[in-house]
Amino acid sequence: MPSLKDVKIKIGAIKKTRQITKAMNMVATSRLRGAQNNMERFRPYAAKFSEVLGSLAEKSGEEASPLLVPRKTVNNIHIVLCTSDRGLCGGFNVNLLDAAKKLMKQKTGSDLSFSFTNFGKKGRDWCRKMKFERVDEYIGVVGTRFGFNVAMNAGRNLIDGFLDGNYDEVYVVYSQFVSMGRQVPTVTQILPIPPIEKVEIDEEEINKEYQAEHICEPSADELLADLLPRNVYVQLFSALLETSTSAHAAQMTAMDNATKACNDMMENLTLVYNKARQYAITAELMDIVGGAEALR
């Protein structure tokens, strides 16, 4: 039976831990609202941008931009790995690293080499540990307020590397936000830009009197050459927004579970404390009764 002092010290330590986890849960909840609002406001823009780009792609050929032409042989693969800067978010970062590992296993080859651009400390530390080539890193972006310029700066470096022949393919690994309790690790190819699927139109849409058509001035090829680099920026910025929102949601869930675990541990330790206290009182009473019997 543990002593009352030991149990009391454990209860005090768990109370302090519960205060910390509860505070971190509140901070993650407040940051999640802002990140989710930014992500939801950007999603319609990204969808409309993809629609316009698809309309222009129908009027242009693959030779409109070198960003559309795939390489005949793929030797250098560059991965943009988006993770969080801090832990305490359950299996969020582990799932993203597993997605990167799975991608590397799928792209096996004798002359194949991988390089990384890291968003977040966890991905950077993993690349350091595995001794992968790190081209660039951005720390303090995921989980904070950031602008479109971050995606533009990183996207320019990726496009320059692709056009110079340093990268044959570029992928981004990020976490797609589905709900508060579900964040899906996602792998998307951003360079060369994959073929844009045509939007299927229902018969009811065809029978309408007016059909939306994008009038191109200047030509569709010139517009496409200007919009394709921006498409890389949009996809990268969208991935960062999704990852940032997912990180806050994962941390909020993890801290909520930790707070509940602290409550369960306090309940169990309170029972142990009461039993130990009852045992001590019983032992004292037995000593008193034994002493009284000895004096008779």
TORVEXRO-563117 format. One record per residue: residue in three letters; x, y, z of N, C-alpha, C in turn. Coordinates in steps of 0.2 Angstrom, whole numbers, padded with zeros to 4 digits, always signed. Each point is the difference from the previous one (the first is absolute). Example, Ala and Ser with C-alpha at 12.3 -4.5 7.8 and 13.67 -1.06 7.14 Angstrom:
<nodes>
ALA+0066-0028+0039-0004+0006+0000+0004+0006+0000
SER-0002+0005-0004+0004+0006+0001-0004+0005+0003
</nodes>
This chain:
<nodes>
MET+0004-0006+0000-0004+0006+0000+0004+0006+0000
PRO+0000+0005-0005+0004+0006+0000-0002+0004+0005
SER+0005+0005+0002-0001+0004+0006-0005+0006-0003
LEU-0003+0003+0005-0004+0006-0001+0004+0006-0004
LYS+0006+0001+0002+0004+0005-0002+0001-0001-0008
ASP+0002-0006-0002+0002-0002-0007-0006+0001-0004
VAL-0006-0002+0002-0006+0000-0004-0002+0008-0001
LYS+0001+0003+0006-0002+0008-0001+0005+0003-0004
ILE+0006-0001-0001+0005+0003-0004-0002-0002-0008
LYS-0002-0006-0001-0002-0002-0006-0007+0003-0003
ILE-0005+0001+0005-0006+0004-0002+0002+0007-0001
GLY+0004+0003+0003+0002+0007-0001+0004+0001-0007
ALA+0004-0005-0002+0003+0000-0006-0004-0001-0006
ILE-0005-0004+0001-0005-0001-0005-0005+0006-0001
LYS-0001+0003+0005-0004+0007+0000+0003+0005-0004
LYS+0007+0001+0001+0004+0005-0004+0000-0002-0007
THR+0001-0007-0002+0000-0002-0007-0007+0001-0003
ARG-0005-0001+0004-0007+0001-0003-0001+0008-0002
GLN+0003+0004+0005-0001+0007-0002+0004+0002-0006
ILE+0006-0003-0001+0004+0001-0006-0004-0002-0007
THR-0003-0006+0001-0003-0003-0006-0007+0004-0002
LYS-0003+0002+0006-0006+0004-0001+0001+0006-0004
ALA+0006+0004+0003+0002+0006-0003+0002-0001-0008
MET+0003-0005-0001+0003-0001-0007-0006-0002-0005
ASN-0005-0003+0003-0006-0002-0003-0004+0006-0002
MET+0000+0005+0004-0004+0006-0001+0004+0005-0005
VAL+0007+0000+0000+0004+0003-0005-0001-0003-0007
ALA+0000-0006+0000-0001-0004-0007-0007+0002-0002
THR-0005+0000+0004-0007+0001-0002-0001+0007-0003
SER+0003+0005+0003+0000+0007-0002+0004+0001-0007
ARG+0006-0003+0000+0003+0000-0007-0003-0004-0005
LEU-0003-0005+0001-0004-0004-0005-0005+0004-0003
ARG-0004+0004+0003-0005+0004-0003+0003+0005-0005
GLY+0005+0003+0001+0003+0005-0005+0003-0004-0006
ALA+0003-0006+0002+0003-0004-0006-0005-0003-0004
GLN-0006-0002+0003-0005-0003-0004-0004+0005-0004
ASN-0001+0006+0002-0003+0005-0003+0004+0002-0007
ASN+0007+0000+0001+0004+0002-0006+0000-0006-0005
MET+0000-0006+0003+0000-0006-0005-0007+0000-0004
GLU-0005+0001+0004-0007+0000-0004-0001+0006-0004
ARG+0003+0006+0001-0001+0005-0005+0005-0001-0006
PHE+0005-0004+0001+0004-0001-0006-0002-0005-0004
ARG-0004-0005+0002-0002-0006-0004-0004+0002-0006
PRO-0005+0005+0000-0003+0002-0006+0004+0003-0005
TYR+0005+0004+0002+0005+0003-0004+0004-0006-0004
ALA+0002-0004+0004+0004-0006-0003-0004-0004-0005
ALA-0006-0001+0002-0005-0004-0005-0001+0004-0006
LYS-0002+0007+0000-0001+0004-0006+0006+0000-0004
PHE+0006+0001+0003+0006+0000-0003+0001-0006-0004
SER-0001-0006+0003+0001-0006-0004-0005+0000-0006
GLU-0006+0002+0001-0005+0000-0005+0002+0004-0006
VAL+0003+0006+0001+0002+0005-0005+0006-0003-0004
LEU+0005-0003+0004+0006-0003-0003-0002-0006-0004
GLY-0005-0004+0002-0003-0006-0004-0003+0003-0007
SER-0003+0005+0001-0003+0003-0007+0005+0002-0004
LEU+0005+0003+0002+0006+0003-0004+0004-0006-0003
ALA+0001-0006+0004+0003-0005-0002-0003-0004-0006
GLU-0007+0001+0000-0003-0003-0006+0001+0003-0006
LYS+0002+0007+0000+0001+0004-0006+0007+0000-0002
SER+0005-0003+0005+0007+0000-0002+0003-0007+0000
GLY+0005-0001-0003+0004-0006+0000+0005-0001+0006
GLU+0003-0006+0000+0005-0001+0006+0006+0004-0001
GLU+0001+0003-0006+0006+0003-0002+0000+0008+0002
ALA-0006+0001+0004-0001+0007+0002+0005+0002+0005
SER+0002-0004+0004+0005+0001+0005+0004-0006+0002
PRO+0006+0001+0001+0005-0006+0002-0002-0003+0007
LEU-0005+0004+0004-0002-0003+0006-0005-0006-0001
LEU-0002+0000-0006-0005-0006-0001+0003-0006-0003
VAL+0006+0000-0002+0003-0005-0004+0004-0005+0005
PRO-0002-0006+0001+0003-0004+0004+0007-0003-0002
ARG+0005-0001+0004+0006-0002-0002+0000-0008-0002
LYS+0004-0001-0005+0001-0007-0003+0003-0005+0006
THR+0005+0002+0003+0003-0004+0005+0000+0004+0007
VAL-0002-0003+0005-0001+0004+0007+0006-0003+0004
ASN+0004+0004+0002+0006-0001+0004+0000+0004+0007
ASN-0003+0006-0001+0000+0004+0006-0007+0002+0002
ILE-0002-0002+0006-0006+0001+0003+0000+0005+0006
HIS-0003+0005+0000+0000+0005+0005-0007+0000+0004
ILE+0000+0000+0006-0006-0001+0005+0000+0006+0004
VAL-0006+0003+0000-0001+0006+0005-0004-0003+0005
LEU+0003-0001+0006-0003-0003+0006-0002+0005+0005
CYS-0007+0000+0001-0003+0005+0005-0002-0004+0006
THR+0003+0002+0005-0001-0002+0007-0001+0006+0005
SER-0001-0002+0006+0000+0005+0005+0006+0001+0004
ASP+0001+0006+0003+0006+0002+0003+0001-0004+0007
ARG-0006-0001+0003+0000-0003+0007-0004-0007+0000
GLY+0001-0003+0005-0003-0007+0001-0007+0001+0004
LEU-0001-0005+0004-0006+0000+0004-0007+0001-0004
CYS+0001-0004-0006-0006+0000-0004-0002-0007-0003
GLY+0001-0005+0005-0001-0006-0002+0004-0003-0005
GLY-0003-0004-0005+0004-0003-0006+0000+0004-0006
PHE-0001+0007+0001-0001+0004-0006+0007+0000-0004
ASN+0005+0002+0003+0007+0000-0004+0002-0007-0002
VAL-0001-0005+0004+0002-0007-0002-0004-0002-0006
ASN-0006+0002-0001-0004-0002-0006+0003+0003-0006
LEU+0002+0006+0001+0003+0004-0006+0006-0003-0002
LEU+0004-0002+0005+0007-0003-0001-0001-0007-0004
ASP-0005-0003+0003-0002-0007-0004-0002+0001-0007
ALA-0004+0005-0001-0002+0002-0007+0006+0001-0004
ALA+0005+0004+0002+0006+0001-0004+0004-0006-0001
LYS+0001-0004+0005+0003-0007-0001-0003-0004-0005
LYS-0007+0000+0000-0003-0004-0005+0001+0002-0007
LEU+0000+0007+0000+0001+0003-0007+0007-0002-0002
MET+0005+0000+0004+0007-0002-0002+0001-0007-0002
LYS-0004-0004+0004+0000-0008-0002-0003-0001-0007
GLN-0005+0004-0001-0004-0001-0007+0005+0002-0006
LYS+0004+0005+0002+0005+0003-0006+0007-0003+0001
THR+0000-0007+0000+0006-0003+0001+0004+0000-0007
GLY+0006+0000+0000+0004+0000-0006+0008+0000+0002
SER+0004-0002-0005+0007-0001+0002+0003+0007+0000
ASP-0001+0005-0005+0003+0006+0000-0005+0006+0003
LEU-0005-0002+0004-0004+0005+0003+0002+0003+0006
SER+0000+0006+0000+0002+0004+0006-0006+0005+0002
PHE+0000+0001+0007-0005+0004+0003+0002+0006+0003
SER-0003+0006+0000+0002+0006+0004-0007+0003+0003
PHE+0001+0004+0005-0006+0002+0003+0000+0008+0001
THR-0006+0002+0001-0001+0007+0002-0004-0001+0006
ASN+0002+0003+0006-0004-0002+0006-0004+0006+0003
PHE-0006-0001+0001-0004+0005+0004-0001-0003+0007
GLY+0003+0003+0005-0001-0003+0007+0006-0004+0002
LYS+0001+0001+0007+0006-0003+0003+0000-0008+0000
LYS-0006-0003+0001+0000-0007+0000+0002-0003-0006
GLY-0002+0002-0006+0002-0002-0006+0008+0001-0001
ARG+0002+0006+0002+0007+0001-0001+0004-0004+0004
ASP-0002-0001+0006+0004-0005+0005+0001-0007-0003
TRP-0006-0002-0003+0000-0007-0003+0005+0000-0006
CYS+0000+0005-0004+0004+0000-0006+0008+0000+0003
ARG+0001+0004+0005+0007+0000+0003+0002-0007+0002
LYS-0005-0003+0004+0002-0007+0003+0001-0005-0006
MET-0004+0000-0005+0001-0004-0006+0005+0002-0005
LYS+0003+0006+0001+0005+0002-0004-0002+0001-0007
PHE-0006+0003-0001-0002+0001-0007+0002+0007-0002
GLU+0000+0002-0006+0002+0006-0002-0005+0005+0001
ARG+0001+0006+0003-0005+0005+0002+0002+0006-0004
VAL-0004+0002-0005+0001+0006-0004-0002+0006+0003
ASP-0006+0000+0004-0002+0006+0003-0004-0002+0006
GLU-0001+0005+0005-0004-0002+0005-0004+0007+0003
TYR-0006-0001+0002-0004+0006+0002-0003-0002+0007
ILE+0003+0003+0005-0002-0001+0007-0004+0005+0003
GLY-0005-0001+0004-0005+0005+0003-0005+0002-0005
VAL-0002-0004-0005-0005+0002-0005-0006-0004+0002
VAL+0000-0007+0000-0006-0004+0002-0002+0001+0007
GLY-0007+0002+0001-0002+0001+0006+0000+0007+0002
THR+0002+0005-0004+0000+0007+0001-0003+0003-0006
ARG-0001+0007+0001-0003+0004-0006+0006+0001-0005
PHE-0002-0002-0006+0005+0001-0006-0004+0003-0006
GLY+0004+0003-0004-0003+0003-0006+0001-0004-0006
PHE-0003+0002-0006+0001-0004-0006+0008+0001-0003
ASN+0003+0005+0003+0007+0001-0002+0005-0006+0002
VAL-0002-0003+0005+0004-0006+0002-0001-0006-0005
ALA-0006-0001-0003-0001-0005-0005+0004+0002-0007
MET-0001+0007-0001+0004+0002-0006+0007+0000+0000
ASN+0003+0001+0006+0007+0000+0000+0003-0008+0000
ALA-0004-0004+0003+0002-0007+0000-0002-0003-0007
GLY-0005+0002-0003-0002-0002-0007+0005+0002-0005
ARG+0002+0006+0000+0005+0002-0005+0006-0004+0000
ASN+0003-0002+0006+0005-0004+0001-0001-0007-0003
LEU-0006-0002+0001-0002-0007-0003+0000+0000-0008
ILE-0003+0006-0002+0000+0000-0008+0006+0001-0003
ASP+0005+0004+0003+0006+0001-0002+0004-0006+0000
GLY+0000-0004+0005+0003-0006+0001-0002-0005-0006
PHE-0007+0000-0001-0003-0005-0005+0003+0002-0007
LEU+0000+0007-0002+0002+0002-0006+0007-0001-0001
ASP+0004+0001+0005+0007-0001-0001+0002-0007+0000
GLY-0004-0005+0001+0001-0007+0000+0002-0003+0006
ASN+0000+0004+0006+0002-0003+0006-0005-0005+0003
TYR-0007+0001-0002-0005-0004+0002-0004-0003-0006
ASP-0001-0006+0000-0004-0003-0006-0007+0000+0002
GLU-0002-0001+0007-0007+0000+0002+0000+0003+0007
VAL-0005+0004+0002-0001+0003+0006-0006-0002+0003
TYR+0000-0002+0006-0006-0002+0004-0001+0004+0006
VAL-0006+0001+0003-0001+0003+0006-0004-0005+0005
VAL+0003-0001+0006-0003-0005+0005-0003+0005+0005
TYR-0007+0000+0001-0003+0004+0005-0006-0004+0003
SER-0003+0003+0005-0006-0003+0003-0006+0004-0002
GLN-0005-0004-0003-0006+0003-0002-0005+0000+0006
PHE-0003+0006+0001-0005+0001+0005-0007-0003-0002
VAL-0002-0005+0003-0007-0003-0001-0005+0002+0005
SER+0002-0001+0006-0004+0002+0006+0004+0001+0006
MET-0003+0002+0006+0004+0001+0006+0004-0007+0002
GLY-0003-0006-0001+0003-0006+0002+0003-0004-0006
ARG+0000+0003-0006+0003-0003-0005+0005+0004-0005
GLN+0006-0001+0000+0005+0003-0005+0003-0005-0004
VAL+0000+0001-0006+0002-0006-0005+0007+0003-0003
PRO+0005-0004+0001+0007+0001-0003-0001-0001-0008
THR+0002+0005-0004-0002+0001-0007+0007+0001-0004
VAL+0001-0003-0005+0006+0001-0005-0003+0002-0006
THR+0002+0006-0003-0002+0003-0006+0006+0002-0004
GLN+0000-0002-0007+0005+0002-0004-0001+0008-0003
ILE+0005+0004+0001-0001+0007-0002+0004+0002-0006
LEU+0006-0004-0001+0004+0001-0006+0002-0007-0003
PRO+0000-0001-0006-0003+0004-0005-0008-0001+0001
ILE-0003+0006-0002-0007+0000+0002-0004-0005-0004
PRO-0004-0005+0004-0003-0005-0003-0006+0002-0004
PRO-0002-0004-0005-0006+0002-0005-0006+0002+0004
ILE-0003+0006-0002-0005+0002+0004-0007-0003-0003
GLU-0003-0003+0005-0006-0004-0003-0006+0005-0002
LYS-0003-0002-0005-0006+0004-0003-0006-0001+0005
VAL-0003+0006+0001-0006-0001+0004-0006-0003-0004
GLU-0003-0005+0003-0006-0003-0003-0006+0004+0001
ILE-0004+0001-0006-0006+0004+0001-0006-0004-0001
ASP-0005+0001+0004-0006-0004+0000-0004+0002-0006
GLU-0005-0004-0002-0004+0002-0006-0004+0006+0002
GLU-0002+0001+0006-0004+0005+0002+0004+0007-0001
GLU+0006-0001+0001+0005+0006-0001+0000+0002-0007
ILE+0000-0005-0004+0001+0001-0007-0006+0003-0003
ASN-0006-0002+0002-0006+0003-0002-0001+0007+0002
LYS+0004+0003+0005-0001+0007+0002+0001+0005-0006
GLU-0003+0005+0000+0000+0005-0005+0007+0003+0000
TYR+0003+0001+0006+0007+0004+0001+0005-0005+0003
GLN+0006+0000-0004+0005-0004+0003+0006+0004+0001
ALA+0003+0000+0006+0006+0004+0002+0006-0002-0005
GLU+0003+0005-0003+0006-0001-0004+0005+0005+0001
HIS+0006-0002+0001+0005+0005+0002+0003+0003-0007
ILE+0000+0006+0000+0002+0004-0006+0008+0002+0001
CYS+0004-0003-0004+0007+0001+0001+0003+0006-0004
GLU+0003+0005+0004+0003+0005-0003+0006+0002+0004
PRO+0006-0001-0002+0003-0002-0006-0002-0008-0001
SER+0004-0003-0004-0002-0007-0002+0001-0005+0006
ALA-0004-0006-0001+0000-0004+0006+0007-0003+0002
ASP+0005-0001-0005+0006-0002+0001+0004+0005+0005
GLU-0001+0006-0002+0004+0005+0004-0003+0001+0007
LEU-0006-0001+0001-0003+0000+0007+0002-0006+0003
LEU+0000-0006-0003+0002-0006+0003+0007+0000+0003
ALA+0004+0003-0004+0007+0001+0002+0001+0004+0006
ASP-0004+0005+0001+0000+0004+0006-0004-0003+0006
LEU-0005-0004-0001-0004-0003+0005+0003-0006+0003
LEU+0004-0004-0004+0002-0006+0002+0005+0001+0006
PRO+0005+0004+0000+0004+0001+0006-0004+0002+0006
ARG-0006+0004-0001-0004+0002+0006-0004-0006+0002
ASN-0001-0005-0004-0003-0006+0002+0004-0003+0005
VAL+0006+0000-0001+0005-0003+0005-0001+0003+0007
TYR+0000+0007-0001+0000+0004+0007-0007-0001+0003
VAL-0005-0001-0004-0007-0001+0003+0000-0007+0004
GLN+0003-0005-0004+0000-0007+0003+0004+0000+0007
LEU+0005+0003-0001+0005+0000+0006-0003+0004+0006
PHE-0003+0006-0001-0003+0004+0005-0006-0004+0003
SER-0004-0003-0004-0006-0004+0002+0003-0006+0004
ALA+0005-0003-0002+0003-0006+0005+0002+0003+0006
LEU+0003+0006+0001+0002+0003+0006-0006+0001+0004
LEU-0005+0003-0003-0006+0002+0004-0003-0007+0003
GLU-0001-0005-0004-0003-0006+0002+0004-0003+0006
THR+0007+0000-0001+0004-0003+0005+0000+0004+0007
SER+0000+0007-0001+0000+0004+0006-0007-0002+0004
THR-0005+0000-0004-0007-0001+0004+0000-0007+0003
SER+0003-0005-0004+0000-0007+0003+0004-0001+0006
ALA+0006+0004+0000+0004+0000+0006-0003+0002+0006
HIS-0004+0006-0001-0003+0003+0006-0006-0005+0002
ALA-0003-0003-0004-0006-0005+0001+0003-0006+0004
ALA+0006-0003-0003+0003-0005+0003+0003+0001+0007
GLN+0002+0006+0001+0003+0002+0007-0006+0001+0005
MET-0006+0003-0003-0005+0001+0005-0003-0007+0002
THR-0001-0005-0005-0002-0006+0002+0005-0004+0005
ALA+0006+0001-0001+0005-0004+0004+0000+0003+0007
MET+0000+0007+0001-0001+0003+0006-0006-0002+0004
ASP-0006+0000-0004-0006-0002+0003+0000-0007+0003
ASN+0003-0005-0004+0001-0007+0003+0005+0000+0006
ALA+0005+0004+0000+0005+0001+0005-0004+0002+0007
THR-0004+0005-0001-0004+0003+0006-0004-0005+0002
LYS-0004-0004-0004-0004-0005+0002+0004-0006+0004
ALA+0006-0001-0003+0004-0005+0004+0002+0002+0006
CYS+0002+0006+0001+0002+0003+0007-0006-0001+0005
ASN-0006+0002-0003-0006-0001+0005-0001-0007+0002
ASP+0001-0005-0005-0001-0007+0002+0006-0002+0005
MET+0006+0002-0001+0005-0001+0005-0001+0003+0007
MET-0003+0006+0000-0001+0003+0006-0006-0004+0004
GLU-0005-0002-0004-0005-0004+0004+0003-0006+0003
ASN+0004-0004-0004+0003-0006+0003+0005+0002+0006
LEU+0004+0005-0001+0004+0002+0006-0004+0002+0006
THR-0005+0003-0001-0004+0002+0005-0003-0006+0004
LEU-0002-0005-0004-0002-0006+0004+0006-0003+0004
VAL+0006+0000-0004+0006-0003+0004+0001+0004+0006
TYR-0001+0007+0000+0002+0004+0005-0005-0001+0006
ASN-0007-0001-0002-0004-0002+0005+0001-0006+0004
LYS+0002-0005-0004+0001-0007+0003+0006+0000+0004
ALA+0006+0004-0002+0005+0001+0004-0001+0003+0007
ARG-0004+0006-0001-0002+0003+0006-0004-0004+0005
GLN-0005-0004-0003-0004-0005+0004+0005-0005+0003
TYR+0005-0002-0003+0004-0005+0002+0004+0003+0006
ALA+0003+0006-0001+0004+0003+0005-0005+0001+0007
ILE-0006+0002-0001-0004+0001+0006-0001-0006+0003
THR-0002-0005-0004-0001-0007+0003+0006-0003+0004
ALA+0006+0002-0003+0006-0002+0003+0001+0003+0007
GLU-0001+0007+0000+0000+0004+0006-0005-0003+0006
LEU-0006-0001-0003-0005-0003+0005+0003-0007+0003
MET+0002-0004-0004+0003-0006+0002+0005+0001+0005
ASP+0005+0004-0001+0005+0002+0005-0003+0002+0007
ILE-0005+0005-0001-0003+0002+0006-0003-0006+0004
VAL-0004-0004-0003-0003-0005+0003+0004-0005+0003
GLY+0006-0002-0004+0005-0004+0003+0003+0002+0006
GLY+0002+0007+0000+0003+0003+0006-0005+0000+0006
ALA-0006+0001-0001-0005+0000+0005+0000-0007+0003
GLU+0000-0005-0004-0001-0007+0002+0006-0002+0004
ALA+0006+0003-0002+0006-0002+0003+0001+0003+0007
LEU-0004+0006+0001+0000+0003+0007-0005-0003+0005
ARG-0004-0004-0002-0005-0004+0004+0004-0005+0005
</nodes>
